[in-house]
Amino acid sequence: MFDYRLKVFHTVASRLSFTKASKELNISQPAVTKHIKEIENQLNNKLFDRNGNSIQLTESGKILFEYAEKIRNIYRDLEFEINQINQQYKGKLIIGASTTVAQYILPEILATFKSYYKDIRIEMIAHNTEMISELLKDGKIDLGIIEGESQSNYFDYKKFKKDEIVLVAKASHPLVHKTMNLQDLYSIDLVFREYGSGSLEFIQNRLKERGIITDELNIVMQLGSSESIKNYLLHSESMAFLSISTVLNELKNNLMSIIDIKNFSIERDFHFILRKGEQSDLIKLFLKFVNRN
């Protein structure tokens, strides 16, 4: 029910990219541009500013994005509430989530879920992908949400959400607004996540596929969270590969910028991880809720 033009704007504003929005919506980039222009003409206000290869929301764009979020949530709540009439659920659900998902994506989902199902107790455990898999194997959590790509025969995996990993630096970095080549990675200082991180594994694999040997990169620091890495970058000339989900606020507030790498991108899917076999009604409910929202 979400108005399509508003959905196009919301996607561009969330991704801060016309190209990524066109891929996500499966429409052409000119079509995305056309929808944005139509909204701008209707509101008689510019919604995006271009800055080199990147775009930023204008003040009008920020206001529209805020209201688009509210409208999307109202439609979502309406559809789900009608579909859940006369259903009653009780119990406890323990969810394990890798750190990126736990900190930046899952809290909003859990808050909305709890508003519908007040009698369901939710406990969330945040850890890296390797540990989440161990906790699920040992029966200490009911399901996990991970960001790595290693898979085990112990589990079933279901797609949760698309994500992109981008190279970022503080907004005042001298290489901001310049396009790098992959080989340039050998000449910059990099900060990586800790060993056992699903993001680290995924980044290393994508770089290896393109002939980049991570052991030969100048990795000046390895830190245990995206927040630690972001704070480090803000006080150094280093760069880092981070999930776009973790840096949206910094990008919108012009604290950090994405560094484009020519002919290279890192896209991935977050996954639910489940023990094999029949799932409980609470797990089925949660999966259905997330898929609808």
C-alpha positions as CSV (number, residue, x, y, z in Angstrom):
1,M,0.0,0.0,0.0
2,F,3.0,2.3,0.4
3,D,2.9,5.0,-2.4
4,Y,5.4,3.9,-5.0
5,R,7.0,7.3,-5.6
6,L,7.4,7.7,-1.9
7,K,8.9,4.2,-1.8
8,V,11.4,5.2,-4.5
9,F,12.4,8.3,-2.5
10,H,12.7,6.4,0.7
11,T,15.0,3.8,-0.9
12,V,17.2,6.5,-2.4
13,A,17.4,8.4,0.9
14,S,18.1,5.2,2.8
15,R,20.9,4.1,0.4
16,L,22.1,7.6,-0.5
17,S,22.5,6.3,-4.0
18,F,20.3,6.4,-7.2
19,T,22.2,3.4,-8.6
20,K,21.7,1.2,-5.5
21,A,18.1,2.2,-5.3
22,S,17.5,1.2,-9.0
23,K,19.0,-2.2,-8.3
24,E,17.0,-2.7,-5.1
25,L,13.7,-1.7,-6.7
26,N,14.6,-3.5,-10.0
27,I,13.9,-0.4,-12.1
28,S,16.2,1.7,-14.3
29,Q,18.2,4.6,-12.9
30,P,16.4,7.1,-15.2
31,A,13.1,5.9,-13.8
32,V,14.4,6.5,-10.3
33,T,15.5,10.0,-11.3
34,K,12.1,10.6,-12.9
35,H,10.2,9.7,-9.7
36,I,12.4,11.9,-7.6
37,K,12.0,14.8,-10.0
38,E,8.2,14.4,-9.9
39,I,8.2,14.6,-6.1
40,E,10.6,17.7,-6.2
41,N,8.3,19.4,-8.6
42,Q,5.2,18.6,-6.5
43,L,6.8,19.9,-3.4
44,N,8.7,22.7,-5.2
45,N,11.8,21.8,-3.2
46,K,15.1,20.1,-4.0
47,L,15.5,16.8,-2.1
48,F,19.2,15.8,-2.7
49,D,22.5,17.7,-3.1
50,R,25.2,16.1,-5.2
51,N,28.8,16.2,-3.8
52,G,31.2,14.6,-6.3
53,N,30.1,11.0,-6.6
54,S,27.9,11.1,-3.5
55,I,24.5,12.6,-2.7
56,Q,23.2,14.0,0.6
57,L,19.7,14.9,1.7
58,T,18.8,18.5,1.7
59,E,16.9,19.9,4.7
60,S,13.6,19.4,2.7
61,G,14.8,15.9,1.9
62,K,15.4,15.1,5.6
63,I,11.9,16.3,6.5
64,L,10.3,14.2,3.8
65,F,12.4,11.2,4.8
66,E,11.2,11.5,8.4
67,Y,7.5,11.6,7.2
68,A,8.1,8.8,4.7
69,E,9.3,6.6,7.5
70,K,6.2,7.4,9.5
71,I,3.9,6.7,6.6
72,R,5.6,3.4,5.7
73,N,5.3,2.3,9.4
74,I,1.6,3.2,9.5
75,Y,0.9,1.0,6.4
76,R,3.1,-1.8,7.7
77,D,1.3,-1.7,11.1
78,L,-2.1,-1.6,9.5
79,E,-1.5,-4.6,7.3
80,F,0.1,-6.7,10.0
81,E,-2.5,-5.8,12.7
82,I,-5.4,-6.8,10.4
83,N,-3.7,-10.2,9.7
84,Q,-3.1,-10.9,13.4
85,I,-6.7,-10.4,14.6
86,N,-7.7,-13.0,17.2
87,Q,-4.2,-14.5,17.5
88,Q,-2.7,-14.8,21.0
89,Y,1.0,-15.7,21.7
90,K,3.0,-16.1,24.9
91,G,6.5,-17.4,25.7
92,K,10.1,-16.4,25.5
93,L,12.3,-16.1,22.4
94,I,16.1,-15.8,22.7
95,I,17.7,-14.3,19.6
96,G,21.4,-14.2,18.9
97,A,22.6,-11.6,16.4
98,S,26.0,-10.6,15.0
99,T,27.1,-7.2,16.2
100,T,26.1,-5.1,13.2
101,V,22.6,-6.6,13.1
102,A,22.2,-6.3,16.9
103,Q,23.2,-2.7,17.1
104,Y,21.9,-1.1,14.0
105,I,19.0,-3.2,12.5
106,L,17.3,-5.4,15.1
107,P,16.3,-3.0,17.9
108,E,13.7,-1.2,15.8
109,I,12.3,-4.5,14.6
110,L,12.1,-5.9,18.2
111,A,10.4,-2.7,19.5
112,T,7.7,-3.0,16.9
113,F,7.3,-6.8,17.5
114,K,7.0,-6.2,21.2
115,S,4.3,-3.6,20.6
116,Y,2.2,-6.3,19.1
117,Y,3.1,-9.2,21.3
118,K,3.3,-7.9,24.8
119,D,3.2,-11.4,26.3
120,I,6.3,-12.6,24.5
121,R,9.6,-12.0,26.3
122,I,12.5,-11.3,24.0
123,E,16.1,-11.7,25.0
124,M,18.9,-10.7,22.5
125,I,22.5,-11.8,22.7
126,A,25.0,-9.9,20.6
127,H,28.2,-11.6,19.4
128,N,30.3,-12.2,16.3
129,T,29.0,-14.7,13.7
130,E,31.3,-17.5,14.9
131,M,30.0,-17.3,18.5
132,I,26.3,-17.0,17.4
133,S,26.7,-20.3,15.5
134,E,28.2,-22.0,18.6
135,L,25.4,-20.7,20.8
136,L,22.7,-22.0,18.4
137,K,24.5,-25.4,18.1
138,D,24.5,-25.6,22.0
139,G,20.8,-24.8,22.2
140,K,21.5,-21.5,24.1
141,I,19.5,-19.4,21.6
142,D,16.4,-20.1,19.6
143,L,17.6,-18.5,16.3
144,G,20.4,-16.4,15.1
145,I,20.9,-13.6,12.6
146,I,24.4,-13.5,11.1
147,E,26.5,-11.6,8.6
148,G,29.1,-14.2,7.6
149,E,29.0,-16.5,4.6
150,S,30.5,-19.7,6.1
151,Q,27.7,-22.3,6.4
152,S,27.4,-25.5,8.4
153,N,25.4,-28.7,7.8
154,Y,24.1,-28.3,11.4
155,F,21.8,-25.4,10.3
156,D,19.3,-24.0,7.9
157,Y,19.9,-20.6,6.5
158,K,17.2,-18.1,5.3
159,K,17.8,-14.6,3.8
160,F,17.0,-11.8,6.1
161,K,18.1,-8.5,4.6
162,K,20.4,-7.1,1.9
163,D,23.4,-5.1,2.9
164,E,26.4,-3.4,1.3
165,I,29.9,-2.9,2.7
166,V,31.5,0.4,1.8
167,L,35.0,1.9,2.2
168,V,34.6,5.0,4.5
169,A,36.8,7.7,6.0
170,K,36.2,10.9,7.9
171,A,34.6,13.7,5.8
172,S,37.8,15.8,5.9
173,H,40.0,13.0,4.6
174,P,42.1,14.1,1.6
175,L,40.9,11.3,-0.6
176,V,37.2,12.1,-0.1
177,H,35.4,12.7,-3.5
178,K,38.2,10.9,-5.3
179,T,37.9,7.4,-6.9
180,M,40.4,4.8,-5.9
181,N,41.7,1.7,-7.7
182,L,41.8,-1.6,-5.9
183,Q,45.6,-1.6,-5.9
184,D,45.5,1.7,-4.0
185,L,44.4,-0.2,-0.9
186,Y,48.0,-1.3,-0.4
187,S,49.0,2.4,0.1
188,I,46.5,3.4,2.8
189,D,46.0,2.7,6.5
190,L,43.1,0.4,7.2
191,V,41.2,-0.6,10.2
192,F,39.5,-4.1,10.3
193,R,37.1,-6.0,12.5
194,E,38.4,-8.6,14.9
195,Y,39.0,-12.3,13.9
196,G,35.8,-14.3,14.1
197,S,33.8,-11.4,12.7
198,G,31.5,-12.4,9.8
199,S,32.1,-9.0,8.2
200,L,35.9,-9.5,8.3
201,E,35.5,-12.9,6.6
202,F,33.2,-11.6,3.9
203,I,35.5,-8.6,3.1
204,Q,38.6,-10.8,3.0
205,N,36.9,-13.2,0.6
206,R,35.7,-10.5,-1.8
207,L,39.2,-8.9,-1.8
208,K,40.8,-12.2,-2.4
209,E,38.6,-12.8,-5.4
210,R,40.0,-9.7,-6.9
211,G,43.6,-10.6,-6.2
212,I,44.1,-8.4,-3.1
213,I,46.2,-10.2,-0.4
214,T,44.8,-8.9,2.9
215,D,48.0,-10.0,4.8
216,E,49.9,-7.5,2.7
217,L,47.6,-4.6,3.5
218,N,48.6,-2.0,6.0
219,I,46.1,-3.0,8.8
220,V,47.0,-0.6,11.6
221,M,44.3,-1.7,14.0
222,Q,41.7,-4.4,14.5
223,L,38.7,-3.5,16.7
224,G,35.7,-5.4,18.1
225,S,32.8,-3.2,16.9
226,S,31.8,-0.8,14.2
227,E,31.3,1.9,16.8
228,S,35.0,1.6,17.8
229,I,36.1,1.7,14.2
230,K,34.0,4.7,13.4
231,N,35.4,6.7,16.4
232,Y,38.9,5.7,15.4
233,L,38.4,6.9,11.9
234,L,37.1,10.2,13.0
235,H,40.5,10.8,14.8
236,S,42.8,9.4,12.1
237,E,43.6,9.3,8.4
238,S,42.7,5.6,8.3
239,M,39.9,4.0,6.3
240,A,37.7,1.0,7.0
241,F,35.2,-1.3,5.2
242,L,31.9,-1.0,7.1
243,S,28.3,-2.0,6.6
244,I,26.3,0.9,5.1
245,S,23.8,0.2,8.0
246,T,26.4,1.3,10.5
247,V,27.3,4.7,9.0
248,L,24.0,6.1,7.8
249,N,23.9,8.8,10.6
250,E,27.5,9.8,10.0
251,L,26.9,10.1,6.2
252,K,23.7,12.2,6.7
253,N,25.5,14.5,9.2
254,N,28.6,14.8,6.9
255,L,30.9,13.3,9.5
256,M,32.0,10.5,7.2
257,S,32.1,9.9,3.5
258,I,32.2,6.9,1.2
259,I,35.3,6.4,-0.8
260,D,34.5,5.0,-4.2
261,I,36.6,2.1,-5.6
262,K,36.6,1.8,-9.4
263,N,34.7,-1.3,-10.6
264,F,34.4,-2.8,-7.1
265,S,31.6,-3.2,-4.7
266,I,30.8,-5.6,-1.8
267,E,27.2,-6.6,-1.5
268,R,25.9,-9.4,0.8
269,D,22.8,-10.8,2.6
270,F,22.3,-11.1,6.3
271,H,20.9,-14.5,7.1
272,F,18.7,-16.2,9.7
273,I,20.4,-19.2,11.1
274,L,18.2,-22.0,12.4
275,R,18.6,-25.5,13.8
276,K,17.5,-28.1,11.3
277,G,14.0,-29.5,11.8
278,E,10.6,-28.2,12.7
279,Q,10.6,-24.7,14.3
280,S,8.5,-23.6,17.3
281,D,5.4,-21.4,16.8
282,L,7.3,-18.4,18.3
283,I,10.1,-18.7,15.8
284,K,7.7,-19.1,12.9
285,L,5.8,-16.0,14.1
286,F,9.0,-13.9,14.4
287,L,10.2,-15.0,11.0
288,K,6.8,-14.1,9.5
289,F,6.8,-10.8,11.2
290,V,10.3,-9.8,10.0
291,N,9.5,-10.9,6.4
292,R,6.4,-8.8,6.3
293,N,8.2,-5.8,7.7
